[in-house]
Amino acid sequence: MSRWLTEAVPRGRVAAFRTLIYLFVAADLVVFTPWVRNRAAVPGELYQPLLIGRVLPLPTPTPALVAALFWALLLLALLAASGRAPRLLGWSVFALYLEWMIVAMSYGKVDHDRFGLLVALAVLPTAGRARHGDTTRTEAGGWALRVTQIAVICTYFLAAWAKLRFGGLDWLTGSVLARAIIRRGTDLADVIASVPYLLIVAQFGIVAFELLSPVVFLLRDRWRLAAVGFFYSFHLVTIATITISFAPHLAAMASFLPLERIRPIVWARRLVARRGDGGSAATADPPEVANGRRVGQDPVVGRPAGP
């Protein structure tokens, strides 16, 4: 178990995952959860903090507090994405994003798709320094990725447990997906809903998929990547039918991927170099031309050389 939890991975994979996660945090602030800033305008008595917010305890959100939290988190997340000061910036981003989530989820709705992302933010500072493209293997980085993977799979498995715990077997045969389609379905969802019993079959399939998700850890590398690809396709269908995005969860699920192979900066440099070489080759004289004349011509008048 210890070897499995700390299975060494290339440092380049840790660096790529770290950059992805911190860039997602920055994007989350301005794209996915900008509505959190509106919480400060809600009367304070409506703020009912989660358990962690009551234990610490944390202050009731105010416009100044939320604004300061937003800008500090945005700046530090962008700095952390560079890989500099991984522990100092990493712990700071985790603490601020945790507070951002407490503010977001203390008004009656808690999103379970952020569990994996929060775990990733909590463990990434322990991975230490890592550079893009570094093939040196690290057990500390392997542990950080493994713990994130476990959190991702727990999100699926515990979601199925919650369905059966609170909905019972009736969840499988009820109208859960039908209600979701009525509320926020797309044209594609309407086509699917018109097929008799297909939504019931889909509900059985969802629960089966979530309960069996831990099997991914028993698969070999190639099959594990195929399973993760299926996970991503499942969420693609979810977005395309009932417009529910699990973006934070999808970002955390990248911990399964060999991200060290994705090196956009290196690819960009190669592209620029190729264009530069192509431009030089295009402007250079062809082989048969030398010193402003064609081979075999007089260098002064350009006429054929000879007596």
Protein Blocks (a to p, Z undefined) as FASTA:
>chain_A
ZZmmmoccdfklmmmmmmmmmmmmmmmmmmmmmmmmmmmmpcfklpccdfklmmmpccdd
dfklmmmmmmmmmmmmmmmmnopakllmmmmmmmmmmmmmmmmmmnopacfklmmmmmmm
mmmmmnopadehiabdcfklmmmmmmmmmmmmmmmmmmmmmmmmmnommlmmmcklmmmm
mmmpcfklmmmmmpghklmmmmmmmmmmmmmmmmmmmpcfklmmmmmmmmmmmmmmmmmm
nopacklmmmmmmmmpcfklpcfklmmmmmmmmmmmmmmmmmpccfkbgghiaehiafkl
opacdZZ
